[in-house]
């Protein structure tokens, strides 16, 4: 199932949080060789995890992490503005645009997990009044985004081939929801139920208050 959890509430989900940060270490450091910091517990965290981001997490039946994404509003500090502004025409700052980073999948995750995360991103857009997500992605993600029907508009890139890094802008239209829902194996009705379980039906601007 999809979980929507603020960083401040991760202590309420210790197994989910622990396995998410360990999977991030495995993906970004071990498999991709990124220059990221791994702590004594074998977990990967950065300064943006300390800014109370909203995580969308696919939770496996045993309560462990299957995949996740991290969201922050661009009205505050973001990774794309702090480290990748040179790939864009200028910094991005708008209440209608949120940053999506640390897209992570556990080893062996099926294609349905990536699609379910995109479905969760669509729920955020529809319910929080967000029009676009901006984020950094590498070359390996191009095929995944195309496969699940969520390819971004590329704002700028650096490097070539497998080493290419790009900044992308995503818009999730209603017409995209059916395709992503089918790929995820999750009905749009169930997706909305999971979102409302986290935020309620009348409290869909909670994150805007914390930003």
C-alpha positions as CSV (number, residue, x, y, z in Angstrom):
1,X,0.0,0.0,0.0
2,X,1.0,3.7,-0.3
3,X,1.9,5.6,2.8
4,X,2.2,9.4,3.0
5,X,4.5,10.3,5.9
6,X,6.2,13.5,6.9
7,X,9.7,13.3,8.2
8,X,8.6,14.4,11.6
9,X,6.3,11.3,11.8
10,X,8.8,8.7,10.6
11,X,9.3,7.5,14.2
12,X,5.7,6.2,14.1
13,X,6.8,3.8,11.4
14,X,10.3,2.6,12.5
15,X,10.6,-0.5,10.2
16,X,9.4,1.4,7.2
17,X,11.7,4.3,7.9
18,X,14.7,2.1,8.6
19,X,14.3,0.0,5.5
20,X,13.7,3.1,3.3
21,X,17.0,4.8,4.3
22,X,18.9,1.5,4.0
23,X,17.4,0.9,0.6
24,X,18.5,4.4,-0.4
25,X,22.1,3.6,0.7
26,X,22.0,0.4,-1.3
27,X,20.6,2.1,-4.4
28,X,22.5,5.4,-4.4
29,X,25.9,4.3,-2.9
30,X,26.3,0.6,-3.7
31,X,24.5,0.3,-7.0
32,X,24.9,3.7,-8.5
33,X,28.2,4.9,-6.8
34,X,26.9,8.3,-5.9
35,X,28.8,10.5,-3.5
36,X,26.3,10.2,-0.7
37,X,26.8,9.9,3.1
38,X,26.0,6.6,4.8
39,X,25.7,6.6,8.6
40,X,26.7,4.0,11.2
41,X,23.3,2.3,10.8
42,X,23.9,1.9,7.1
43,X,21.3,4.5,6.2
44,X,21.5,7.3,3.6
45,X,20.2,10.7,4.6
46,X,21.0,14.2,3.5
47,X,20.2,17.8,4.6
48,X,16.9,17.8,2.9
49,X,15.6,15.0,5.0
50,X,15.9,17.4,7.9
51,X,13.5,19.9,6.3
52,X,10.4,17.8,7.2
53,X,9.7,16.7,3.6
54,X,6.7,14.5,2.7
55,X,7.6,11.0,1.7
56,X,5.4,8.8,-0.5
57,X,6.3,5.2,0.4
58,X,5.2,1.9,-1.0
59,X,4.9,-0.4,2.0
60,X,5.3,-4.1,1.5
61,X,2.9,-6.6,3.3
62,X,5.6,-7.2,6.0
63,X,5.8,-3.4,6.8
64,X,9.1,-2.9,4.9
65,X,10.0,-0.3,2.2
66,X,9.4,-1.2,-1.4
67,X,9.9,2.2,-3.0
68,X,9.7,5.9,-2.2
69,X,9.9,9.5,-3.3
70,X,10.5,12.7,-1.3
71,X,8.7,16.0,-1.8
72,X,9.5,19.6,-0.8
73,X,7.8,22.9,-1.9
74,X,10.1,25.0,-4.1
75,X,9.2,28.1,-2.0
76,X,11.9,26.8,0.4
77,X,15.3,25.3,-0.1
78,X,15.5,22.5,-2.7
79,X,18.2,20.3,-4.2
80,X,17.5,21.5,-7.8
81,X,18.0,25.1,-6.8
82,X,20.9,24.5,-4.5
83,X,22.9,22.2,-6.7
84,X,21.5,22.1,-10.3
85,X,20.4,25.6,-11.0
86,X,23.0,25.7,-13.8
87,X,20.9,23.2,-15.8
88,X,17.9,25.5,-15.8
89,X,17.2,29.0,-17.0
90,X,17.0,30.1,-13.4
91,X,15.9,29.0,-9.9
92,X,12.3,27.6,-9.6
93,X,10.2,29.0,-6.8
94,X,6.4,28.6,-6.9
95,X,3.7,27.3,-4.6
96,X,2.4,25.4,-7.6
97,X,5.7,23.5,-8.1
98,X,7.1,21.0,-5.7
99,X,10.4,19.2,-5.9
100,X,10.5,15.4,-6.1
101,X,13.8,13.7,-5.2
102,X,15.3,10.4,-3.9
103,X,13.2,8.2,-6.1
104,X,14.2,4.8,-4.7
105,X,13.2,1.2,-5.4
106,X,14.2,-1.8,-3.2
107,X,16.2,-4.5,-5.0
108,X,13.8,-6.7,-7.0
109,X,10.9,-4.3,-6.9
110,X,8.3,-5.0,-9.6
111,X,7.3,-2.4,-12.1
112,X,4.0,-1.9,-10.2
113,X,5.9,-0.2,-7.4
114,X,7.3,2.6,-9.5
115,X,3.9,3.1,-11.1
116,X,2.2,3.2,-7.6
117,X,4.6,5.9,-6.5
118,X,3.7,7.9,-9.6
119,X,0.0,7.4,-8.7
120,X,0.8,8.8,-5.2
121,X,2.4,11.8,-6.8
122,X,-0.7,12.3,-8.8
123,X,-2.8,12.3,-5.6
124,X,-0.5,15.0,-4.2
125,X,-1.0,17.2,-7.3
126,X,-4.8,16.8,-7.4
127,X,-5.4,17.3,-3.7
128,X,-2.7,19.9,-2.7
129,X,-3.3,22.1,-5.8
130,X,0.2,21.4,-7.2
131,X,0.6,21.7,-10.9
132,X,4.1,20.4,-11.5
133,X,6.9,18.5,-9.9
134,X,10.6,19.3,-10.6
135,X,13.4,16.9,-10.0
136,X,16.8,15.5,-11.0
137,X,17.1,12.1,-12.7
138,X,19.7,10.0,-14.4
139,X,19.7,8.2,-17.7
140,X,18.5,4.9,-16.3
141,X,15.2,6.5,-15.2
142,X,14.2,7.5,-18.8
143,X,13.1,4.0,-19.6
144,X,11.3,3.6,-16.3
145,X,9.4,6.9,-16.7
146,X,8.4,5.9,-20.3
147,X,7.3,2.5,-19.2
148,X,4.9,3.8,-16.6
149,X,3.6,6.7,-18.7
150,X,5.2,9.5,-16.7
151,X,7.9,11.0,-18.8
152,X,9.0,14.6,-17.8
153,X,9.7,17.7,-19.9
154,X,13.5,18.0,-19.8
155,X,14.6,21.4,-18.6
156,X,18.4,20.8,-19.0
157,X,21.0,18.1,-19.0
158,X,24.7,17.5,-18.4
159,X,26.9,14.5,-19.4
160,X,26.3,11.9,-22.0
161,X,25.1,8.3,-22.2
162,X,24.7,6.5,-18.9
163,X,26.3,9.4,-17.0
164,X,23.8,12.0,-18.2
165,X,22.0,13.9,-15.4
166,X,18.9,15.9,-16.2
167,X,16.4,18.2,-14.5
168,X,12.8,17.4,-15.5
169,X,9.3,18.9,-15.0
170,X,6.3,16.6,-14.5
171,X,2.6,17.3,-15.0
172,X,0.1,14.6,-14.1
173,X,-3.0,15.0,-16.1
174,X,-6.3,13.1,-15.4
175,X,-5.8,11.3,-18.6
176,X,-2.5,9.9,-17.3
177,X,-4.1,8.4,-14.2
178,X,-5.8,5.5,-15.9
179,X,-2.6,4.3,-17.6
180,X,-0.5,4.6,-14.4
181,X,-3.3,3.0,-12.3
182,X,-3.4,0.0,-14.6
183,X,0.4,-0.4,-14.6
184,X,0.4,-0.2,-10.7
185,X,-2.4,-2.7,-10.4
186,X,-4.1,-0.2,-8.0
187,X,-7.5,1.2,-8.8
188,X,-7.9,5.0,-8.7
189,X,-10.6,4.5,-6.0
190,X,-8.1,2.6,-3.8
191,X,-5.4,5.1,-4.4
192,X,-7.7,7.9,-3.2
193,X,-8.6,5.8,-0.1
194,X,-5.0,5.5,0.8
195,X,-4.5,9.3,0.4
196,X,-7.6,10.1,2.5
197,X,-6.5,7.6,5.2
198,X,-3.3,9.8,5.6
199,X,-4.9,13.3,5.3
200,X,-8.7,12.9,5.7
201,X,-11.2,14.2,3.2
202,X,-11.3,17.7,4.6
203,X,-7.6,18.3,5.4
204,X,-5.8,18.3,2.1
205,X,-3.7,21.4,2.7
206,X,-1.8,20.1,5.7
207,X,1.6,20.2,4.0
208,X,1.1,23.7,2.8
209,X,0.8,24.8,6.5
210,X,4.1,23.2,7.4
211,X,6.1,24.5,4.4
